[in-house]
Amino acid sequence: MLGLGLLGGAAAGSWLDDGTEAPPSTADTYAHARTAWRSVPVDTLFPRTLRGKGEGPGGADRSWTRIAVAPDSSCGGGFDPVLAKALAPVGCKRLLRATYTDATSTNVTTVGLLITTSDASGMRALHERFVTEKLDERADLMPRPYAAKGTAAARFGDDQRASWHIRILTDAPAVVYSVSGFADGRKITDPTPAGEAIDRGATSAAAQAGLGHDARGLSDEIVTAFRRALADVPESSA
């Protein structure tokens, strides 16, 4: 079992699919999140297959298949030093990760969920810093991939990172991120943040291959799955 729980109740339906607006958070809901995640099955948090309607280049539909799930762990070694330092103010309770491949098995994407030890004010402060300083666009703050042996992601190392996306949630003590690359192990010299890679006219390798769409689409899908799980976990199950 992997998982998490948070913010059940009537208010949940209004924010399941949108990361821009969040209901008020309290110390109780944050504390609940840091224990209830254990009760959610891995297939709920990281579904075996995901479909992103209109999530591909030109508004095409996109689909992804989960090929590996990392054991839940501490954050040691999970991030490059600069990103680890940027995330340090919110602490690390647990790090959950899974890797997906696209329908052609040529693109691979790791999606991560960091459960923090922070309170609501700390998460809001980190979110504000990432927005104002555009930290999610800096290549030295790219997340690290999870390259599972015996899968299409076996050669998905740090040098293969092509596009990435980071979301600092403020309604939960959590950071959701994704990083994508090619399954053939080619080295990338021009990694591009997802927001830039999905722009019309972008010409980087990540943009041309739809890797920005994979990074952005998968992180959005996992945030939706995460919040749906939160609404379904009663506080008494934590």
QUIQUI-V694302 format. One record per pair of residues at least 12 apart in sequence whose C-alpha atoms are under 8 Angstrom apart, sorted by the first residue. I is the first residue (numbers start at 1). J is the second residue. D is the distance in whole Angstrom. If there is no record, write none. Layout:
i=[I & I]
j=[J & J]
d=[D & D]
//
This chain:
i=[1 & 1 & 1 & 1 & 1 & 2 & 2 & 2 & 2 & 2 & 2 & 2 & 2 & 2 & 3 & 3 & 3 & 3 & 3 & 3 & 3 & 3 & 3 & 4 & 4 & 4 & 4 & 4 & 4 & 4 & 4 & 4 & 4 & 4 & 4 & 5 & 5 & 5 & 5 & 5 & 5 & 5 & 5 & 5 & 5 & 5 & 5 & 5 & 5 & 5 & 5 & 5 & 6 & 6 & 6 & 6 & 6 & 6 & 6 & 6 & 6 & 6 & 6 & 6 & 6 & 7 & 7 & 7 & 7 & 8 & 8 & 8 & 8 & 8 & 8 & 9 & 11 & 12 & 15 & 16 & 16 & 16 & 17 & 17 & 17 & 18 & 19 & 19 & 22 & 22 & 23 & 24 & 25 & 25 & 25 & 26 & 27 & 27 & 29 & 30 & 30 & 30 & 30 & 32 & 32 & 33 & 33 & 34 & 34 & 34 & 34 & 34 & 35 & 36 & 36 & 36 & 36 & 37 & 38 & 39 & 39 & 39 & 40 & 40 & 44 & 44 & 44 & 45 & 45 & 45 & 45 & 46 & 46 & 46 & 46 & 47 & 47 & 48 & 48 & 49 & 49 & 49 & 49 & 50 & 50 & 50 & 50 & 50 & 51 & 51 & 52 & 52 & 52 & 55 & 55 & 55 & 56 & 56 & 56 & 56 & 57 & 57 & 57 & 62 & 62 & 63 & 63 & 64 & 64 & 64 & 64 & 65 & 65 & 65 & 65 & 66 & 66 & 66 & 66 & 67 & 67 & 67 & 67 & 67 & 67 & 68 & 68 & 68 & 68 & 68 & 69 & 69 & 69 & 70 & 70 & 70 & 70 & 71 & 71 & 72 & 72 & 72 & 72 & 73 & 73 & 73 & 74 & 74 & 74 & 74 & 75 & 75 & 75 & 78 & 78 & 78 & 79 & 79 & 80 & 80 & 80 & 80 & 80 & 82 & 82 & 83 & 83 & 83 & 83 & 87 & 89 & 89 & 89 & 90 & 90 & 90 & 90 & 90 & 90 & 90 & 91 & 91 & 91 & 92 & 92 & 92 & 92 & 93 & 93 & 93 & 93 & 94 & 94 & 94 & 95 & 95 & 95 & 95 & 96 & 96 & 96 & 97 & 97 & 97 & 97 & 97 & 98 & 98 & 98 & 98 & 99 & 99 & 99 & 99 & 99 & 101 & 101 & 102 & 105 & 105 & 106 & 106 & 106 & 106 & 107 & 107 & 107 & 107 & 107 & 108 & 108 & 108 & 108 & 108 & 108 & 108 & 109 & 109 & 109 & 109 & 109 & 109 & 109 & 109 & 110 & 110 & 110 & 110 & 110 & 111 & 111 & 111 & 111 & 111 & 111 & 111 & 112 & 112 & 112 & 112 & 113 & 113 & 113 & 113 & 114 & 114 & 114 & 115 & 115 & 115 & 116 & 116 & 116 & 117 & 118 & 119 & 120 & 120 & 120 & 120 & 123 & 123 & 123 & 123 & 123 & 124 & 124 & 126 & 127 & 127 & 127 & 130 & 136 & 136 & 136 & 137 & 137 & 138 & 139 & 139 & 139 & 142 & 142 & 142 & 143 & 143 & 143 & 143 & 144 & 144 & 144 & 144 & 145 & 145 & 145 & 145 & 145 & 152 & 153 & 154 & 155 & 155 & 155 & 156 & 156 & 156 & 156 & 157 & 159 & 159 & 160 & 160 & 160 & 160 & 160 & 160 & 161 & 161 & 161 & 161 & 161 & 161 & 162 & 162 & 162 & 162 & 162 & 162 & 162 & 162 & 162 & 162 & 162 & 163 & 163 & 163 & 163 & 163 & 163 & 163 & 163 & 163 & 163 & 163 & 163 & 164 & 164 & 164 & 164 & 164 & 164 & 164 & 164 & 164 & 164 & 165 & 165 & 165 & 165 & 165 & 165 & 165 & 165 & 165 & 166 & 176 & 176 & 176 & 177 & 178 & 178 & 178 & 178 & 179 & 180 & 180 & 180 & 180 & 181 & 181 & 188 & 190 & 190 & 191 & 191 & 191 & 192 & 192 & 192 & 192 & 193 & 194 & 194 & 194 & 194 & 194 & 195 & 195 & 196 & 197 & 197 & 197 & 197 & 198 & 198 & 198]
j=[38 & 39 & 40 & 41 & 42 & 37 & 38 & 39 & 40 & 41 & 42 & 45 & 72 & 96 & 36 & 37 & 38 & 39 & 40 & 41 & 42 & 44 & 45 & 33 & 34 & 35 & 36 & 37 & 38 & 39 & 40 & 226 & 229 & 230 & 233 & 32 & 33 & 34 & 35 & 36 & 37 & 38 & 39 & 40 & 229 & 230 & 231 & 232 & 233 & 234 & 235 & 238 & 29 & 30 & 32 & 33 & 36 & 37 & 172 & 227 & 229 & 230 & 231 & 233 & 235 & 29 & 33 & 230 & 231 & 230 & 231 & 232 & 233 & 234 & 235 & 231 & 23 & 231 & 227 & 224 & 227 & 228 & 223 & 224 & 227 & 224 & 169 & 223 & 170 & 171 & 171 & 171 & 120 & 171 & 172 & 120 & 119 & 120 & 172 & 119 & 120 & 172 & 173 & 235 & 238 & 172 & 173 & 93 & 115 & 116 & 117 & 173 & 238 & 233 & 235 & 237 & 238 & 238 & 238 & 233 & 237 & 238 & 229 & 233 & 225 & 226 & 229 & 222 & 225 & 226 & 229 & 66 & 98 & 222 & 225 & 66 & 225 & 65 & 66 & 63 & 64 & 65 & 66 & 63 & 64 & 65 & 218 & 221 & 63 & 64 & 217 & 218 & 221 & 213 & 214 & 217 & 210 & 213 & 214 & 217 & 198 & 210 & 213 & 102 & 103 & 102 & 103 & 100 & 101 & 102 & 103 & 100 & 101 & 102 & 103 & 98 & 99 & 100 & 101 & 98 & 99 & 100 & 101 & 151 & 152 & 98 & 99 & 100 & 148 & 151 & 97 & 98 & 99 & 96 & 97 & 98 & 146 & 96 & 97 & 94 & 95 & 96 & 97 & 94 & 95 & 96 & 92 & 93 & 94 & 95 & 92 & 94 & 95 & 95 & 143 & 144 & 143 & 144 & 140 & 141 & 142 & 143 & 144 & 140 & 141 & 140 & 141 & 142 & 143 & 126 & 118 & 122 & 126 & 116 & 117 & 118 & 119 & 122 & 123 & 126 & 116 & 117 & 118 & 114 & 115 & 116 & 117 & 114 & 115 & 116 & 117 & 114 & 115 & 116 & 112 & 113 & 114 & 115 & 112 & 113 & 114 & 110 & 111 & 112 & 113 & 146 & 110 & 111 & 112 & 146 & 111 & 145 & 146 & 147 & 153 & 152 & 153 & 214 & 152 & 183 & 152 & 182 & 183 & 184 & 180 & 181 & 182 & 183 & 211 & 152 & 153 & 156 & 180 & 181 & 182 & 183 & 145 & 178 & 179 & 180 & 181 & 214 & 215 & 218 & 145 & 146 & 178 & 179 & 180 & 176 & 177 & 178 & 179 & 218 & 219 & 222 & 175 & 176 & 177 & 178 & 174 & 175 & 176 & 177 & 174 & 175 & 176 & 173 & 174 & 175 & 173 & 174 & 175 & 173 & 173 & 173 & 170 & 171 & 172 & 173 & 168 & 169 & 170 & 172 & 173 & 169 & 170 & 168 & 168 & 169 & 170 & 168 & 165 & 166 & 193 & 192 & 193 & 193 & 191 & 192 & 193 & 161 & 164 & 179 & 164 & 177 & 178 & 179 & 157 & 158 & 161 & 179 & 157 & 158 & 161 & 179 & 180 & 183 & 183 & 183 & 183 & 184 & 185 & 181 & 182 & 183 & 185 & 185 & 187 & 188 & 181 & 182 & 185 & 186 & 187 & 188 & 179 & 180 & 181 & 187 & 188 & 191 & 179 & 180 & 181 & 182 & 188 & 190 & 191 & 192 & 205 & 206 & 211 & 179 & 180 & 181 & 191 & 192 & 193 & 194 & 197 & 206 & 211 & 212 & 215 & 177 & 178 & 179 & 180 & 192 & 193 & 194 & 212 & 215 & 216 & 177 & 178 & 179 & 193 & 194 & 195 & 215 & 216 & 219 & 178 & 219 & 222 & 223 & 219 & 215 & 216 & 218 & 219 & 215 & 211 & 212 & 214 & 215 & 206 & 211 & 205 & 204 & 205 & 204 & 205 & 206 & 204 & 206 & 207 & 212 & 212 & 211 & 212 & 213 & 215 & 216 & 212 & 216 & 212 & 210 & 211 & 212 & 213 & 210 & 212 & 213]
d=[7 & 7 & 7 & 5 & 6 & 7 & 5 & 7 & 6 & 5 & 5 & 7 & 7 & 8 & 7 & 4 & 5 & 6 & 4 & 6 & 6 & 8 & 6 & 6 & 7 & 7 & 5 & 2 & 5 & 6 & 6 & 8 & 7 & 7 & 8 & 7 & 5 & 8 & 8 & 4 & 5 & 8 & 7 & 7 & 6 & 4 & 7 & 8 & 5 & 8 & 8 & 7 & 6 & 7 & 6 & 5 & 7 & 8 & 7 & 8 & 8 & 4 & 6 & 7 & 8 & 6 & 8 & 6 & 6 & 6 & 4 & 6 & 7 & 6 & 8 & 7 & 7 & 6 & 8 & 6 & 6 & 6 & 8 & 5 & 8 & 8 & 7 & 8 & 7 & 6 & 7 & 7 & 7 & 6 & 7 & 7 & 7 & 7 & 8 & 7 & 7 & 6 & 6 & 7 & 6 & 7 & 7 & 7 & 7 & 8 & 7 & 8 & 5 & 7 & 7 & 7 & 4 & 8 & 8 & 8 & 7 & 7 & 7 & 8 & 7 & 8 & 7 & 7 & 6 & 6 & 7 & 8 & 7 & 7 & 7 & 7 & 8 & 6 & 5 & 7 & 6 & 5 & 6 & 6 & 5 & 7 & 8 & 7 & 4 & 6 & 6 & 8 & 7 & 6 & 8 & 6 & 7 & 6 & 7 & 8 & 7 & 6 & 7 & 8 & 8 & 6 & 6 & 6 & 5 & 5 & 6 & 5 & 5 & 6 & 7 & 7 & 6 & 4 & 7 & 8 & 6 & 5 & 7 & 7 & 8 & 6 & 5 & 7 & 6 & 8 & 6 & 4 & 6 & 7 & 5 & 6 & 7 & 7 & 8 & 7 & 6 & 5 & 7 & 6 & 5 & 7 & 7 & 7 & 5 & 6 & 6 & 7 & 6 & 8 & 8 & 6 & 6 & 6 & 8 & 7 & 8 & 7 & 7 & 7 & 6 & 7 & 5 & 7 & 7 & 8 & 8 & 7 & 8 & 6 & 6 & 5 & 8 & 6 & 7 & 8 & 5 & 5 & 6 & 7 & 6 & 4 & 6 & 8 & 5 & 5 & 6 & 6 & 5 & 7 & 7 & 6 & 5 & 6 & 6 & 5 & 6 & 7 & 6 & 4 & 6 & 7 & 6 & 6 & 7 & 7 & 6 & 8 & 6 & 8 & 8 & 7 & 8 & 8 & 7 & 7 & 8 & 6 & 5 & 7 & 7 & 6 & 5 & 5 & 7 & 7 & 6 & 8 & 6 & 6 & 6 & 6 & 7 & 7 & 5 & 4 & 6 & 7 & 7 & 8 & 5 & 6 & 5 & 5 & 6 & 7 & 6 & 4 & 7 & 7 & 6 & 8 & 8 & 6 & 5 & 6 & 7 & 6 & 5 & 7 & 5 & 5 & 6 & 6 & 5 & 7 & 5 & 6 & 8 & 7 & 6 & 7 & 6 & 7 & 7 & 7 & 7 & 7 & 5 & 8 & 7 & 8 & 5 & 7 & 5 & 7 & 7 & 8 & 7 & 6 & 7 & 8 & 5 & 8 & 7 & 7 & 8 & 8 & 6 & 7 & 7 & 7 & 7 & 6 & 8 & 6 & 8 & 7 & 6 & 7 & 8 & 6 & 8 & 6 & 6 & 8 & 7 & 7 & 5 & 7 & 7 & 6 & 6 & 8 & 5 & 6 & 6 & 7 & 6 & 6 & 5 & 5 & 7 & 6 & 5 & 8 & 6 & 7 & 7 & 6 & 5 & 8 & 6 & 7 & 4 & 6 & 7 & 5 & 7 & 6 & 5 & 7 & 6 & 5 & 5 & 6 & 7 & 6 & 6 & 5 & 7 & 7 & 5 & 4 & 6 & 7 & 5 & 5 & 7 & 6 & 7 & 6 & 5 & 7 & 6 & 6 & 8 & 6 & 6 & 7 & 7 & 7 & 8 & 7 & 6 & 5 & 7 & 7 & 6 & 6 & 6 & 8 & 7 & 6 & 8 & 7 & 8 & 7 & 7 & 8 & 8 & 7 & 7 & 6 & 8 & 8 & 7 & 8 & 4 & 7 & 6 & 6 & 7 & 8 & 8 & 8 & 8 & 5 & 8 & 7 & 6 & 6]
//
